[in-house]
Amino acid sequence: MDQKGYRRGSFQSSTSDEDMLEIAGASVDLSMADDDPPLDREMGGFSSYNGGGMNGTSTMMDFLEEPLPGVGTYEDFNTIDWVREKSRDRDRHREITNRSKESTWALLHSVSDAFSGWLLMLLIGLLAGSLAGLIDISAHWMTDLKEGVCLAGFWFNHEHCCWKSNTTFTDRDKCPEWKSWSQLILGYGEGAFAYILNYFMYVVWALMFSLLAVLLVKGFAPYACGSGIPEIKTILSGFIIRGYLGKWTLVIKTITLVLAVSSGLSLGKEGPLVHVACCCGNILCHLFTKYRKNEAKRREVLSAAAAAGVSVAFGAPIGGVLFSLEEVSYYFPLKTLWRSFFAALVAAFTLRSINPFGNSRLVLFYVEFHMPWHLLELVPFILLGIFGGLWGAFFIRSNIAWCRRRKTTRLGKYPVLEVFVVTAITAILAFPNEYTRMSTSELISELFNDCGILDSSKLCEYVNDFNSTKGDDLPDRAAGPGVYTAMWQLALALIMKVFITIFTFGMKVPSGLFIPSMAVGAIAGRLLGVAVEQLAFYHHDWAIFSGWCSQGADCITPGLYAMVGAAACLGGVTRMTVSLVVIMFELTGGLEYIVPLMAAAMTSKWVADAIGREGIYDAHIRLNGYPFLEAKEEFSHKTRAMDVMRPRKNDPPLTVITQDSMTVEDVETIVTKTTYSGYPVVVSRASQRLVGFVLRRDLIISIENARKKQDGIVSTSIICFTDYCPPLPPSSPSVLKLRSILDLSPFTVTDETPMEIVVDIFRKLGLRQCLVTHNGKLLGIITKKDVLKHIAQMANQDPDSILFN
Amino acid sequence: LCPVCEFLFPQAPMMLAQCSWNSVSPVVLLVLLGCLLCPPAEASKSSEDIRCKCICPPYRNISGHIYNKNVSQKDCNCLHVVEPMPVPGNDVEAYCLLCECKYEERSTTTIKVIIIIYLSVVGALLLYMAFLVLVDPLIRKPDAYTQPLHNEEENEDSRSLGAVPTPAGARANTVLERVEGAQQRWKRQVQEQRKTVFDRHKMLS
């Protein structure tokens, strides 16, 4: 059975990040633990705090107060117990504060404990910034490698190669040190044969890069594919995915991200950068005991790391924090806000000092103009918003349909071949059109650019009338032939990007979708902007234009339209609100354009929400069946706890453990026969009065440990969960006391509680399970999976799509 | 060197001794990366990496020209950089309005170091992958304890995977055997991940 084998597999999987504990089948191999560094003394304080709200200062001389490796940790693909983790951290903090009054050393220890969070943020910022710098520089170089090589030093890309060339004004776009492949191989760069050779080399390089990327992902770290943001959202809500934020995933993701971006595929690097930053956060957490041992504190650190990731992707620290708050994090306490901001700033500062793009810019498409806009231009901006919303909804529907096909049919069995074919198609279609041949970031940069006198690109080939030129401000001019060529080429590029991104996002290479969405929006925006500009130029005597756009004035900025279009499309796909506007306004460096950006973002979100409720990341979470309890949706049905709890009417009764009348053998039978992750403990089967809740993993570990290490524990020994065990005749085997693993304060609701309140409790407290009582007696249990299935059922979706526990 | 690197490099031999191989190589890579990125970030830029570039288009009967000069960012404007001024004094302002001056800086050392680091990491990974695919099965065949990697379906159903920890449990103290054990564990993890992502499509589709 899939589940059984799955469970065993998850027992045996262990990562070198986490506790090095192997549980083969149902037996614990404690000898493996000896390979690791000895548990530090702080663990001694922990075990007595297991079980949530237990009285931690118990003075009982219980043999099992000794720390057991593994108790209190979680299995792979399980949800953490937020309440237990948080109370553990509070207990630890209380202990340190109490001890700090004893000696200077303890005082220093408490001070260093308080500072460890800030030190960790600093390290995360440094590492994330450095990795982002490495990714930027390498990707920039490798993208240009497809077209040619620099003779002055093979490590220079096109722009840096031409930096040194001393050219005259008329030749300022020529660059003798940079040789395209045909120039290198054939000796000349013009002509049909040279073009074909360039084409061929472009396709070959693209294929090589993407094949290398997918082979590295498949061979070393299969978790490194995809965007990473849906999985990180799930991890931050309390799910455990061992190895997803590990060292190998970090290395492979960094390397293959560069390869995937350089191969010309229609994907971006922002989403994977968030994954890379979270990996850095997770790895650096192991340096600090406070964060290594506590899953809830670690998730605070991961929220901050995600903020640092977005900050280096866009050069927008505030936008990064807001993105982490809005999109990625589940619980975001105020302390995390300040620390995330610090991490994001340090990361942005580190990236700035590495200076990947020269001129201390952090992003290739930084906008430097501050031209004013007119209120009437809001109409085209809202049109762009509507386009963004429509495209977002279309993209989400088609991408999810394609990913579902990849999941369920034979298409999913050939990942390497799929990457090969998609890259081949992308490269072959992209080379002829100049605007798809260049990297997407460069395309966005060119589209955002406002044309000046000295711009010689095709998009800026307007009909110049030098007599009316005053300084650098160019008036609105008629479009020259270059602009018309650029327009239809851009239209073709738009169509190609709209369709090819659907097949690219979700492949088995790291892929983000911020940059492709922004490219689609920027192209649409620029097209509309040039159209409006020409309309204003040729019909400047119309009523709508005459007031503010007289002849010779510079009123329409097509670059601004491109920016607004990019924001609209990005908002339509991801449904970001505040974070999107803040990221875009940090990109432009000013508040002038906030109103157009907000108008477009709001319009696109409303239009997209009218068509489909979910953003792309939530849609992928639902597609993969992750147990993510959506915190933003209202639960509005009138069901009650008794409708959702298990056991249902026709099911066998609830599996319980009694507090002092079951033997070791009975408990082992229960544990092997059922697959529940925890069992309620009651006073007796007759009374069904609740004592507490015990977790399966803790039970297994404790019983195995007791059988091996404790004297006199046999299959007929009684297990006792209470402080005072009933007296037994002297001939019976000794009692196994498991009071320390029992959670004495499980959450309960009555069976008449409305499900609205139950769902709210699960969301706000982060519960895994909740017991249901009736008239004070234990009736059933509701787990998070039951809640998710119920929500899916109420929304007429497939409740069996919730896969994980 | 960075102060962090001065702290970290003495720890490296101790880390190498204690940590297992599969955790060493990425950690060592990360440390190497961090330390090699520090000096370029702090390195003083050579004079040819900073400049102020002014492009002046044709004006009346003067042809267009490009002026480069190594000045600070505050002085990067037409008046400081365009020398000798081709127009007489009263025309200077009109001429300078047409010129576009930009301050540019870059660090060639950073670029060179980063590209070389990147290519070496890719090369190392490729070699390791070639080693795992080609050389490793030939070495492992005579070893009776190790399960061949392609028999994982049989291993899952039988309890034989439970037998794998026991050789390691037999006090594998030598560095080589610990490295072997760690490598086997890592390989199993990657197998597990590959099954989850590629075969069962449980995640990341």
Interface residues (C-beta under 8 A of the other chain):
Chain A: G5 R8 G9 Q12 S13 S14 T15 S16 E22 A24 G25 S27 D29 S31 M32 D35 P37 L126 L127 S130 L131 G133 L134 I137 S138 W141 G153 W155 F156 H160 W163 K164 N166 T167 T168 F169 T170 R172 L212 L215 L216 K218 G219 F220 A221 P222 Y223 C225 G226 E231 I241 G243 K247 W248 L250 V251 I252 I255 V258 I283 T350 S353 I354 N355 G358 N359 S360 C403 R404 R406 K407 T408 G412 P415 G452 I453 L454 K470 G471 D472 G506 K508 L623 N624 G625 L803
Chain B: Q18 S20 N22 S23 P26 V27 L29 L30 L33 G34 L37 P40 A41 E42 E48 I55 C56 P57 P58 S63 G64 H65 I66 N68 L97 L98 E100 K102 Y103 E104 E105 R106 S107 T108 T110 I111 K112 I114 I115 I116 I117 Y118 V121 V122 L125 L126 M129 L132 V133 E156 D157 R159 L161 G162 P165 A168 G169 A172 R178 G181 A182 R185 W186 R188 Q189 V190 E192 Q193 R194 K195 T196 V197 F198 H201 K202 M203 L204 S205
